[in-house]
Amino acid sequence: MTLRSIIHRRASAGGAPAPRRPAVRTTLAVSAVLLTVVALLAMGANRALAHKEKHTPDQLKAFDDIFMEQVKVGDLLFHGDGATEKKLGVELSKTAMACAMCHPFASDTHPQEFPKFQEQINKFATLRDMINWCIEKPNEGVKIPEDSEAMKALEAYIYWSNRGSRLDAGRH
Protein backbone atom coordinates (compact mmCIF):
# COMPACT_ATOMS: atom_id res chain seq x y z
CA MET A 1 0.00 0.00 0.00
CA THR A 2 1.40 3.40 -0.94
CA LEU A 3 1.17 6.61 1.05
CA ARG A 4 -1.03 8.11 -1.66
CA SER A 5 -3.53 5.25 -1.42
CA ILE A 6 -3.68 5.59 2.39
CA ILE A 7 -4.36 9.34 2.15
CA HIS A 8 -7.00 8.74 -0.53
CA ARG A 9 -8.69 5.99 1.53
CA ARG A 10 -8.80 8.21 4.69
CA ALA A 11 -10.10 11.22 2.76
CA SER A 12 -12.84 9.22 1.06
CA ALA A 13 -13.85 7.63 4.39
CA GLY A 14 -14.34 11.09 5.88
CA GLY A 15 -11.13 10.98 7.91
CA ALA A 16 -8.36 13.52 7.87
CA PRO A 17 -5.41 12.88 5.58
CA ALA A 18 -2.30 11.37 7.16
CA PRO A 19 0.18 13.87 8.57
CA ARG A 20 2.94 14.96 6.21
CA ARG A 21 6.31 13.83 7.60
CA PRO A 22 8.50 15.83 5.15
CA ALA A 23 7.06 19.11 6.44
CA VAL A 24 7.94 18.14 10.02
CA ARG A 25 11.49 17.23 8.98
CA THR A 26 11.90 20.50 7.09
CA THR A 27 10.67 22.49 10.08
CA LEU A 28 13.07 20.66 12.40
CA ALA A 29 16.00 21.17 10.01
CA VAL A 30 15.28 24.90 9.66
CA SER A 31 14.94 25.21 13.45
CA ALA A 32 18.27 23.42 13.97
CA VAL A 33 20.05 25.73 11.50
CA LEU A 34 18.57 28.83 13.13
CA LEU A 35 19.59 27.63 16.61
CA THR A 36 23.13 26.95 15.37
CA VAL A 37 23.41 30.43 13.83
CA VAL A 38 22.13 32.06 17.02
CA ALA A 39 24.57 30.00 19.13
CA LEU A 40 27.53 30.94 16.92
CA LEU A 41 26.62 34.62 17.03
CA ALA A 42 26.30 34.45 20.80
CA MET A 43 29.78 32.89 21.02
CA GLY A 44 31.31 35.65 18.93
CA ALA A 45 31.61 33.76 15.67
CA ASN A 46 32.92 36.89 13.97
CA ARG A 47 36.30 36.22 15.60
CA ALA A 48 38.80 33.69 14.36
CA LEU A 49 38.58 30.68 16.65
CA ALA A 50 42.06 29.34 15.82
CA HIS A 51 43.85 31.74 18.19
CA LYS A 52 41.63 32.46 21.14
CA GLU A 53 44.50 33.70 23.27
CA LYS A 54 46.88 36.45 22.21
CA HIS A 55 50.49 35.40 21.77
CA THR A 56 52.90 36.40 24.48
CA PRO A 57 55.90 38.59 23.64
CA ASP A 58 58.15 35.54 24.16
CA GLN A 59 56.11 33.51 21.68
CA LEU A 60 56.19 36.32 19.12
CA LYS A 61 59.96 36.60 19.49
CA ALA A 62 60.34 32.83 19.05
CA PHE A 63 58.18 32.93 15.89
CA ASP A 64 60.22 35.84 14.52
CA ASP A 65 63.52 34.09 15.33
CA ILE A 66 62.44 30.97 13.45
CA PHE A 67 61.28 33.06 10.48
CA MET A 68 64.54 35.03 10.37
CA GLU A 69 66.58 31.80 10.51
CA GLN A 70 64.75 30.70 7.36
CA VAL A 71 65.28 34.12 5.76
CA LYS A 72 69.04 33.77 6.38
CA VAL A 73 69.13 30.30 4.81
CA GLY A 74 67.10 31.60 1.86
CA ASP A 75 69.48 34.55 1.51
CA LEU A 76 72.44 32.16 1.28
CA LEU A 77 70.67 30.02 -1.32
CA PHE A 78 69.51 33.07 -3.29
CA HIS A 79 73.07 34.35 -3.46
CA GLY A 80 74.54 31.01 -4.58
CA ASP A 81 76.15 29.66 -1.38
CA GLY A 82 77.38 26.21 -2.38
CA ALA A 83 77.78 24.98 1.19
CA THR A 84 74.13 25.72 1.97
CA GLU A 85 73.02 24.02 -1.26
CA LYS A 86 75.08 20.96 -0.33
CA LYS A 87 73.74 20.93 3.24
CA LEU A 88 70.14 20.99 1.94
CA GLY A 89 70.87 18.56 -0.91
CA VAL A 90 69.90 20.88 -3.76
CA GLU A 91 71.59 22.05 -6.95
CA LEU A 92 70.10 25.41 -7.87
CA SER A 93 72.42 26.14 -10.78
CA LYS A 94 74.80 24.40 -13.16
CA THR A 95 75.70 27.68 -14.88
CA ALA A 96 77.34 29.36 -11.86
CA MET A 97 74.44 31.84 -11.86
CA ALA A 98 72.75 32.73 -8.61
CA CYS A 99 69.19 34.01 -8.27
CA ALA A 100 70.60 37.34 -7.11
CA MET A 101 72.41 37.90 -10.40
CA CYS A 102 69.07 38.58 -12.12
CA HIS A 103 67.20 39.67 -8.99
CA PRO A 104 69.48 41.71 -6.68
CA PHE A 105 67.94 41.77 -3.17
CA ALA A 106 65.04 39.73 -4.60
CA SER A 107 63.99 42.67 -6.75
CA ASP A 108 61.64 42.04 -9.66
CA THR A 109 60.33 38.81 -8.09
CA HIS A 110 56.90 40.32 -7.24
CA PRO A 111 55.83 37.64 -4.74
CA GLN A 112 52.79 39.71 -3.81
CA GLU A 113 51.37 39.17 -7.31
CA PHE A 114 51.19 35.37 -7.11
CA PRO A 115 49.28 33.26 -7.91
CA LYS A 116 48.80 34.47 -11.46
CA PHE A 117 49.05 33.39 -15.09
CA GLN A 118 52.77 33.33 -15.84
CA GLU A 119 53.67 33.73 -19.50
CA GLN A 120 57.11 32.07 -19.31
CA ILE A 121 55.62 28.79 -18.14
CA ASN A 122 52.28 29.24 -19.91
CA LYS A 123 50.15 28.36 -16.89
CA PHE A 124 48.51 29.72 -13.77
CA ALA A 125 51.39 29.60 -11.32
CA THR A 126 52.44 30.10 -7.71
CA LEU A 127 55.66 31.73 -6.54
CA ARG A 128 57.04 28.24 -5.95
CA ASP A 129 56.32 27.30 -9.58
CA MET A 130 58.24 30.38 -10.71
CA ILE A 131 61.17 29.66 -8.39
CA ASN A 132 61.46 26.18 -9.90
CA TRP A 133 61.15 27.55 -13.43
CA CYS A 134 64.10 29.89 -12.78
CA ILE A 135 66.12 27.04 -11.27
CA GLU A 136 65.43 24.71 -14.21
CA LYS A 137 65.51 27.07 -17.19
CA PRO A 138 67.98 29.95 -16.91
CA ASN A 139 70.11 28.33 -14.17
CA GLU A 140 69.89 24.76 -15.52
CA GLY A 141 69.61 23.49 -11.95
CA VAL A 142 67.54 20.68 -10.53
CA LYS A 143 63.92 21.38 -9.62
CA ILE A 144 63.36 21.30 -5.85
CA PRO A 145 60.31 19.79 -4.12
CA GLU A 146 57.69 22.42 -3.30
CA ASP A 147 57.55 21.39 0.36
CA SER A 148 61.33 21.16 0.86
CA GLU A 149 63.28 23.20 3.39
CA ALA A 150 65.17 24.86 0.52
CA MET A 151 61.93 26.02 -1.15
CA LYS A 152 60.53 27.33 2.13
CA ALA A 153 63.76 29.20 2.83
CA LEU A 154 63.90 30.76 -0.66
CA GLU A 155 60.26 31.77 -0.36
CA ALA A 156 60.86 33.26 3.13
CA TYR A 157 63.78 35.33 1.81
CA ILE A 158 61.82 36.59 -1.20
CA TYR A 159 58.79 37.54 0.92
CA TRP A 160 60.98 39.17 3.56
CA SER A 161 62.84 41.15 0.89
CA ASN A 162 59.52 42.42 -0.46
CA ARG A 163 57.85 43.11 2.90
CA GLY A 164 55.65 46.16 2.84
CA SER A 165 54.47 45.43 -0.69
CA ARG A 166 50.72 45.53 -1.13
CA LEU A 167 49.13 42.15 -1.81
CA ASP A 168 47.94 42.24 -5.41
CA ALA A 169 47.44 38.63 -6.56
CA GLY A 170 47.00 38.11 -10.29
CA ARG A 171 48.54 41.44 -11.32
CA HIS A 172 51.16 41.79 -14.06
N, C-alpha and C positions, 0 to 999 in steps of 0.2 A: 504494500500500500504506500503510495506516495504522499508527501505533505499536501500537495494540491488536492488530492482526492479526499483527505481527511478534512481539510478546510471546507471543501464543497459539501461534504456529507453533513458537517455541523451546521453550516449556513442553511442548507435546505431543510434540516430538521428543526430549525428555529433557534439553534444554539449560536453562541458567539464564535467567531472564527478563532482558531488556535493562536496563542500569542506568537509574535514574531521574534525569534531569537536573535537574528542579525542586528536588529535595532538596539537590543539590550547590549550586545557586544560592542557596537559602535559607541553607544553612550558611555560604557565603561572605559573604552579605550581613550575617548576624548577626555573624560574626567581624569584618567591617569596621566595623560600628557599635560593637562592644565595644572594638576597638583605638582608634577615634576618641575614645570617652569616656575611656579610660585616658590617652590622650595629652593631652587637654584638662585632665584633673585634674592630671596631672604638670606642666603648664605653669602651673597656678594659675588655672584658668578661673573661679574664684569672684571674681576681681578684674575690674573694668571694664577692657577692653583699649583703650578710646579714649584714655585719658590715662595712659600708662605712666610718664611722668616727672612729678614734682611741679612745679607752677608756681613760678617764682622770685618773690621779692618784687617785682621790677620789673614782671614780667608781671601779677601780681595788681593792682598799682597802676594799670597801664595799663587793665586790664579795668574796674576801679572808676571810673577817670576817664571812660571812654567811657560807662559806665552813668549816671554822675551828669550828664554832658552831656545825655543823653536825658531824665533826670528833670527837669532845668531847663527844657528845651524843653516837656515835657509840663506842667510847672507853669504856664508862660506860657499855653499853650493852654487849660488847665483853668480859668484865671482870666480868660479872655477877651481876651488880648493880640492886638489886631488886626494889628499888624505881623508877629507870628509866624505868624498865620493866612495873611496875604498872602504871606509868604516861602515857606510850604509849599503854597500854592495851595489852601487849604481855606476853607470857610465853615461854621463850627460853629453859628452862630446868626443868625437873621434877626429875633429878638425882643429883642436886646440882653441876653439872659440868658447867663450863663456857667455852666459845670458847677458851679463853686464856690458858686453862689447856692443850689443845692439840696443840695450836698455839700461843706460847708466842710472843707478839708484832706482831701478825698476820703473823708470819713466816709460811712457808710451805702452804700458801694459794694460791700462784701463780696467782693473779688476771690478770696479763698480758697475761696469756695463754688462757683465755676464750674469746670466746666460743670454746668448744672442745668436743670430745666424752669423756664422763666420765664413767669409768668402774663401779664404785660403784652403779651408778643409771642406767647403761646400756642404755644411750641415749646421744645424742648431747645436751650439756648443757651450760647454762650461769653461771656466778658467782652467780647470785641470786638463780638459781636452786640448786647449791651446798650448799649455805648458808642454804636453807630450808632443804636439805637432812641432814645436820649436826644437825640442830635443831630437826628434827623428829626422826632420827635414833639413833645416839649415845646419844643425850641429852634427848630424849623422850619428847621434848617440842611440842608446837603447831605451825604448819606451819604459817608463816606470809605472808600477801598479798605482791606481788612483787612491788606494787606501794606505799606501806605504808611508813610512816615516819621512822619507825624502820628499814626497809630494806634499805632505802636510807642512813640512818646514819651508819649502819653496813658496807655497801658498801663503803661509804666515808672514814671510818676509815681504812678499809682494803687497799683501793687504796692509801691513804695517807701514811700508814705504809710501802708500797712497792714502794713509789715514787722513780724515778730514774731507775726503772727496765725497760728493753727494751721490747716494745710490741712484743709479739711472739705468737699470737693467734693460737690455734690448737696444740701447742707443748705439749709433755708429759715429 
